């Protein structure tokens, strides 16, 4: 039974009808969300930097740059993995650099959006991360069929774990929101 109207004669303020409000405080099960958000933000910054470099240095001699970078880093440019990078770098012309730069910036925007949604504990951020990461598992598995490295296997395991964790969270929160 509603009480009498306030003395001012105005209706009391109603809470916001935001369909996806952030919780006032993080429940115990949310401890991983900031870590996943930070990982996505790191990826976004790295991809944005790569995209910017590719788009602003379209006519660079990438093989020479990689060799110089290896020397400066105290690495042997004759090592097998640097030779593979050099082999790929020689194939990078201005058109490919432009294309990969645009792709890197687009992927950075996706990762940044995921990071924002996860950091602010938005359901849409969790769904976006599940969808995008699940779709990108396909190229990860394909890359493993070409050559398996510890880094590729580790990335696949981390991404599968993130998808599984978020799906469990989403299922639990949908059960909490279910009426009755």
C-alpha positions as CSV (number, residue, x, y, z in Angstrom):
1,X,0.0,0.0,0.0
2,X,1.6,3.3,-1.1
3,X,2.1,5.9,1.6
4,X,0.9,9.5,1.4
5,X,2.5,11.7,-1.2
6,X,5.5,13.8,-0.1
7,X,4.8,17.2,1.5
8,X,5.9,18.9,-1.7
9,X,3.0,17.2,-3.6
10,X,5.4,15.7,-6.1
11,X,5.8,12.0,-6.9
12,X,8.9,10.4,-5.3
13,X,11.8,9.9,-7.8
14,X,11.8,6.5,-9.5
15,X,14.9,4.5,-10.0
16,X,16.4,4.5,-13.5
17,X,15.0,1.9,-15.8
18,X,18.4,1.0,-17.3
19,X,18.0,-2.6,-18.5
20,X,21.7,-3.4,-17.8
21,X,22.7,-1.4,-14.7
22,X,26.2,-2.1,-13.3
23,X,26.1,-3.6,-9.8
24,X,26.8,-1.4,-6.8
25,X,29.7,-3.7,-5.8
26,X,31.4,-6.6,-7.4
27,X,30.1,-10.0,-6.2
28,X,32.7,-12.6,-5.2
29,X,32.4,-14.4,-8.6
30,X,33.4,-11.3,-10.5
31,X,37.1,-11.3,-9.6
32,X,38.1,-12.4,-13.1
33,X,36.2,-9.8,-15.1
34,X,38.6,-7.0,-14.4
35,X,41.5,-9.2,-15.4
36,X,39.8,-10.2,-18.6
37,X,39.0,-6.6,-19.3
38,X,42.6,-5.6,-18.7
39,X,43.8,-8.3,-21.1
40,X,41.4,-7.1,-23.7
41,X,42.5,-3.5,-23.2
42,X,46.1,-4.5,-23.5
43,X,45.3,-6.2,-26.8
44,X,43.4,-3.1,-28.0
45,X,46.3,-0.8,-27.3
46,X,48.8,-3.2,-29.0
47,X,46.6,-3.7,-32.0
48,X,45.9,0.1,-32.3
49,X,49.7,0.7,-32.2
50,X,50.4,-2.0,-34.9
51,X,47.6,-0.6,-37.1
52,X,48.9,3.0,-36.7
53,X,52.4,1.9,-37.6
54,X,51.2,-0.1,-40.6
55,X,49.1,2.8,-41.9
56,X,51.7,5.5,-41.4
57,X,54.7,3.5,-42.8
58,X,53.2,2.0,-46.0
59,X,56.4,2.1,-48.0
60,X,58.9,0.9,-45.4
61,X,61.4,-1.8,-45.9
62,X,60.0,-4.1,-43.2
63,X,62.7,-6.8,-43.5
64,X,65.4,-4.3,-42.8
65,X,63.4,-2.8,-39.9
66,X,62.9,-6.3,-38.3
67,X,66.7,-7.1,-38.7
68,X,67.6,-3.7,-37.1
69,X,65.1,-4.4,-34.3
70,X,66.6,-7.8,-33.7
71,X,70.1,-6.4,-33.5
72,X,69.0,-3.7,-31.1
73,X,67.2,-6.2,-28.9
74,X,70.4,-8.4,-28.7
75,X,68.8,-11.2,-30.8
76,X,70.4,-13.1,-33.6
77,X,68.7,-12.2,-36.9
78,X,69.9,-15.5,-38.3
79,X,67.7,-17.5,-35.8
80,X,64.9,-19.6,-37.3
81,X,61.9,-17.6,-35.9
82,X,63.4,-14.2,-37.0
83,X,64.0,-15.7,-40.4
84,X,60.4,-16.7,-40.6
85,X,59.3,-13.1,-39.7
86,X,61.8,-11.7,-42.3
87,X,60.4,-14.1,-44.9
88,X,56.8,-12.8,-44.2
89,X,58.0,-9.1,-44.0
90,X,59.5,-9.3,-47.5
91,X,56.0,-10.1,-48.8
92,X,54.4,-7.0,-47.2
93,X,53.8,-4.3,-49.8
94,X,51.9,-1.0,-49.4
95,X,48.5,-2.5,-50.3
96,X,48.9,-5.3,-47.8
97,X,50.2,-3.0,-45.1
98,X,47.2,-0.7,-45.6
99,X,44.8,-3.7,-45.4
100,X,46.4,-5.2,-42.3
101,X,46.5,-1.7,-40.7
102,X,42.8,-1.3,-41.2
103,X,42.1,-4.8,-39.9
104,X,44.3,-4.2,-36.8
105,X,42.4,-0.9,-36.1
106,X,39.1,-2.6,-36.4
107,X,40.1,-5.5,-34.2
108,X,41.5,-2.9,-31.7
109,X,38.1,-1.2,-31.6
110,X,36.4,-4.6,-31.0
111,X,38.8,-5.5,-28.2
112,X,38.4,-2.0,-26.7
113,X,34.6,-2.3,-26.7
114,X,34.9,-5.7,-25.0
115,X,37.2,-4.3,-22.4
116,X,34.9,-1.4,-21.7
117,X,31.9,-3.7,-21.3
118,X,33.7,-6.2,-19.1
119,X,35.3,-3.5,-16.9
120,X,31.9,-2.0,-16.3
121,X,30.3,-5.4,-15.8
122,X,27.8,-5.1,-18.6
123,X,26.0,-8.1,-19.8
124,X,26.4,-7.0,-23.4
125,X,30.2,-6.9,-22.9
126,X,30.2,-10.5,-21.7
127,X,28.0,-11.6,-24.6
128,X,30.2,-9.6,-27.1
129,X,33.3,-11.2,-25.7
130,X,31.8,-14.7,-25.8
131,X,30.7,-14.2,-29.4
132,X,33.8,-12.6,-30.8
133,X,36.2,-14.9,-28.9
134,X,34.2,-18.0,-30.0
135,X,34.3,-16.9,-33.7
136,X,38.0,-16.2,-33.5
137,X,38.7,-19.7,-32.1
138,X,38.2,-21.1,-35.6
139,X,41.3,-19.3,-37.1
140,X,43.3,-20.1,-33.9
141,X,42.6,-23.8,-34.4
142,X,43.4,-23.5,-38.1
143,X,46.7,-21.9,-37.3
144,X,47.5,-24.7,-34.9
145,X,47.0,-27.2,-37.7
146,X,49.7,-25.4,-39.7
147,X,52.3,-25.2,-36.9
148,X,51.8,-25.7,-33.2
149,X,53.8,-23.5,-30.9
150,X,53.5,-23.1,-27.1
151,X,52.3,-19.5,-27.6
152,X,49.5,-20.6,-30.0
153,X,48.4,-23.5,-27.7
154,X,48.5,-21.2,-24.7
155,X,46.4,-18.5,-26.5
156,X,43.8,-21.1,-27.5
157,X,43.6,-22.5,-23.9
158,X,43.2,-19.0,-22.4
159,X,40.5,-18.0,-24.9
160,X,38.6,-21.3,-24.4
161,X,38.8,-20.7,-20.6
162,X,37.5,-17.2,-21.0
163,X,34.6,-18.3,-23.1
164,X,33.7,-21.1,-20.7
165,X,34.0,-18.7,-17.6
166,X,31.8,-16.1,-19.2
167,X,29.2,-18.6,-20.4
168,X,28.9,-20.0,-16.8
169,X,28.5,-16.4,-15.5
170,X,25.9,-15.5,-18.1
171,X,23.9,-18.7,-17.3
172,X,24.1,-18.0,-13.6
173,X,23.0,-14.4,-14.0
174,X,20.2,-15.3,-16.3
175,X,18.9,-17.8,-13.7
176,X,19.1,-15.1,-11.0
177,X,17.1,-12.7,-13.2
178,X,14.4,-15.4,-14.1
179,X,11.1,-14.7,-12.5
180,X,9.8,-17.0,-9.8
